[in-house]
């Protein structure tokens, strides 16, 4: 037996309201999904033929054919009854007419789903826009039953952008997400979520920015600016090699999955690193660190955030951080303490961090 979505009468309201052409694509996608999930899209589809309104009251039962009716007439009546009973869902045992208990049950289920979708539309469409549409439909069809299909048609006529306009909007949004990787301050996992959403939209419209070698190159260049310079630069070199040797190029979608996997692996490493540093804290405030001359002293930040230790091991300081005033001799002592066995786990974890630029070495200390 299939799941009956009508048992969950309230459709969750998420995202932005339908207010203008910019919000139409997302809203329409949700509408179509909710209607298809509940098996009532044929009554909602604005591009389909006119569909009946699924009111809360069941339609009248089809009168039974007289006993004297000929076989041909009975066949015609049965076909007519089946047509009039179209809104009723098919049961597992076959078609059920509206006059039968099973037909009434199926009609009630469809009506419940239909009403739930109407409540969702009321909650997700701007009230002024919806009121205006209802007034217009009331003038055009004063004696007809209200229809969600007619409402959606009118909303589409007023708010749906052209395919060309939508594709251009999607294109600009995708480019903006790439730029966000270069200048923004999002974490890699946050940026990737935005990129993937923009990519899915772009794929629906097949824009040039996600096709071929240039799409892969722009993706890697965006990541190389700030997110992951080492990985991206290596892949750019592989991309150039593939082009020179005329070998197949890995598609953009695969690079996206690859980068997502790398982000996940690094999050796991970060979790292990935090566990190591928590052990170093020994249950009290602060952390032991090779930068401190005695084992009884601590500071409030973890060793991988210690600027003195980063400099001593030849690691890059965070962007915008000014080099601390520290003598080369002190950096050398910190480096020697960091080589002790008790700091092995810290050294291994800090090997994951980027090295200091060669043109910006910290004194004469090297890792």
SVG drawing of the C-alpha trace seen along z (x, -y; Angstrom):
<svg xmlns="http://www.w3.org/2000/svg" viewBox="-37 -44 106 51">
<polyline fill="none" stroke="black" stroke-width="0.4" points="0.0,0.0 1.3,-3.4 1.8,-6.1 -1.1,-8.4 0.3,-12.0 -3.1,-13.4 -2.8,-12.1 -0.4,-15.0 -2.9,-17.7 -0.6,-20.7 2.0,-21.4 5.1,-23.0 5.6,-26.7 9.3,-27.4 11.3,-29.9 10.3,-33.2 6.8,-34.2 5.7,-34.7 6.0,-38.4 7.5,-39.1 9.2,-37.5 12.3,-36.8 10.5,-34.5 8.3,-32.8 10.7,-30.0 11.3,-28.7 7.6,-29.0 6.4,-27.2 8.9,-24.4 7.6,-23.9 4.0,-24.0 4.6,-21.4 6.4,-19.1 3.7,-19.3 1.0,-18.7 2.8,-15.8 3.7,-14.2 0.0,-14.2 -1.1,-12.9 -3.2,-16.0 -0.9,-17.8 -3.4,-17.1 -5.9,-19.3 -3.3,-22.1 -1.1,-22.2 -1.7,-25.6 -0.6,-24.2 -3.0,-21.3 -6.7,-21.2 -9.3,-22.6 -9.6,-20.4 -12.5,-20.2 -12.5,-21.8 -12.2,-19.2 -14.7,-20.6 -15.2,-19.3 -18.7,-18.0 -18.7,-14.7 -20.3,-14.8 -23.7,-13.2 -23.8,-9.5 -24.3,-8.4 -27.9,-6.9 -27.9,-3.2 -28.9,-2.2 -32.4,-0.7 -32.7,3.0 -34.1,2.9 -31.2,1.0 -29.4,2.8 -25.9,4.1 -24.5,1.4 -26.4,-1.3 -25.1,0.1 -21.5,0.0 -22.0,-3.7 -23.4,-4.6 -20.6,-2.9 -18.0,-4.8 -19.9,-8.1 -20.0,-7.3 -16.2,-6.6 -15.5,-9.9 -17.7,-11.9 -15.9,-10.1 -12.4,-11.1 -11.4,-12.9 -11.7,-9.6 -8.4,-7.8 -8.1,-4.3 -8.3,-1.6 -6.0,1.4 -8.9,3.6 -9.7,1.3 -11.8,-1.7 -14.4,-2.7 -17.4,-4.9 -18.5,-7.8 -21.6,-6.1 -19.7,-3.3 -18.2,-3.6 -14.6,-3.2 -15.2,-6.0 -16.4,-8.3 -13.4,-7.5 -11.0,-8.2 -12.8,-11.4 -12.5,-12.5 -8.7,-11.8 -8.2,-13.9 -10.4,-16.7 -8.3,-16.7 -5.1,-16.9 -6.5,-19.7 -7.6,-21.7 -4.1,-21.3 -2.5,-22.7 -4.9,-25.6 -4.0,-26.4 -0.4,-26.3 -1.0,-28.7 -2.8,-31.1 0.2,-31.0 3.0,-31.4 1.5,-34.0 1.7,-37.7 -1.7,-38.6 -2.2,-41.6 -1.2,-39.7 -3.5,-36.8 -6.5,-39.1 -6.0,-40.9 -6.1,-37.5 -9.2,-36.4 -11.0,-39.6 -10.2,-39.2 -11.3,-35.6 -14.5,-36.5 -15.3,-39.0 -14.4,-36.6 -16.1,-33.5 -18.8,-34.7 -20.9,-31.6 -18.2,-28.9 -16.7,-26.9 -13.4,-28.3 -10.4,-26.5 -6.8,-26.3 -5.7,-25.7 -7.2,-29.1 -5.5,-30.9 -2.1,-29.3 -2.7,-30.2 -3.3,-33.9 -0.3,-34.0 1.8,-32.5 0.5,-35.1 1.4,-37.9 4.6,-36.8 6.3,-34.1 9.4,-35.5 10.3,-34.4 12.7,-31.5 15.4,-33.8 15.0,-36.1 15.1,-33.2 18.2,-31.8 19.9,-35.1 19.0,-35.5 20.3,-32.0 23.5,-32.8 24.1,-36.0 23.4,-34.1 25.9,-31.4 28.6,-33.9 27.9,-35.7 28.4,-32.5 31.8,-31.9 32.8,-35.5 31.7,-34.8 34.4,-32.1 37.0,-34.7 36.1,-37.6 33.6,-36.3 34.1,-35.0 32.1,-31.8 33.4,-28.5 34.0,-26.0 31.0,-23.9 28.8,-26.9 30.1,-28.1 29.7,-24.7 26.1,-24.5 25.4,-27.8 27.4,-26.7 25.6,-23.4 22.2,-25.2 23.3,-27.6 24.7,-24.8 21.4,-22.8 19.5,-25.9 22.0,-26.5 21.8,-22.9 18.1,-23.2 18.7,-26.0 21.9,-24.5 23.8,-27.8 27.3,-28.0 28.9,-28.8 28.6,-25.2 29.7,-23.5 33.1,-22.2 36.6,-23.0 36.0,-26.7 33.4,-25.9 35.8,-23.6 38.6,-26.2 36.4,-29.0 35.3,-26.7 38.9,-25.8 40.1,-29.4 37.4,-30.6 38.5,-28.0 42.1,-28.8 41.7,-32.4 40.9,-31.6 39.1,-28.4 41.7,-25.8 44.7,-27.2 46.8,-24.0 44.2,-21.6 42.7,-23.9 46.1,-24.8 47.0,-21.1 43.8,-20.4 44.3,-23.4 47.6,-21.8 45.9,-18.5 43.3,-20.3 46.0,-21.9 47.7,-18.5 44.5,-16.8 43.9,-19.5 47.5,-19.3 47.3,-15.5 43.8,-15.6 42.5,-13.3 38.9,-13.4 38.3,-16.2 36.6,-15.5 33.1,-17.2 32.2,-20.0 29.7,-18.0 32.4,-15.4 34.7,-18.2 31.9,-19.5 31.4,-16.0 35.1,-15.7 35.5,-19.0 32.5,-18.2 34.2,-14.9 37.4,-16.8 35.5,-19.3 33.9,-16.4 37.2,-14.7 38.8,-17.9 35.9,-18.4 36.6,-15.0 40.3,-15.8 39.4,-19.1 37.2,-17.1 40.2,-14.8 42.4,-17.8 40.0,-19.4 39.9,-16.2 43.7,-16.3 43.7,-19.9 41.0,-19.2 43.3,-16.5 46.1,-19.1 43.7,-21.4 43.5,-18.7 40.1,-19.7 41.0,-23.3 40.8,-26.5 43.6,-27.0 45.9,-24.9 49.5,-23.8 51.7,-24.9 55.4,-24.6 55.5,-28.4 55.4,-28.4 58.7,-27.8 57.2,-25.8 54.6,-23.0 52.6,-24.7 51.7,-27.6 48.7,-27.7 47.1,-30.1 43.4,-30.4 43.8,-29.3 44.6,-26.0 48.2,-25.4 47.1,-25.5 45.9,-29.1 49.2,-30.1 50.9,-32.7 54.3,-32.1 54.1,-28.4 52.9,-28.9 55.9,-31.1 58.3,-28.7 57.1,-25.8 57.1,-27.8 53.3,-27.9 51.3,-30.8 49.6,-33.2 45.9,-33.9 45.0,-36.6 45.3,-40.1 47.4,-39.0 50.4,-41.2 53.7,-39.3 54.2,-39.3 57.4,-41.0 59.5,-38.0 63.2,-37.3 64.5,-34.6 66.3,-33.0 62.9,-32.6 61.4,-31.1 64.2,-28.6 63.6,-27.6 59.9,-27.2 60.7,-25.0 63.0,-22.8 60.3,-22.3 57.8,-21.4 60.1,-18.5 59.8,-16.8 57.7,-13.5 55.0,-15.0 54.1,-17.4 54.1,-14.7 50.3,-14.8 50.3,-18.6 53.0,-18.5 51.1,-16.0 48.0,-18.0 49.7,-21.2 51.3,-19.6 47.8,-20.0 48.1,-23.8 49.5,-25.8 53.1,-26.8 54.3,-30.4 54.9,-32.1 58.6,-31.7 58.9,-35.4 57.6,-36.1 59.8,-33.9 59.7,-34.6 63.3,-35.4 65.7,-32.5 63.4,-29.8 62.3,-27.0 60.0,-24.1"/>
</svg>
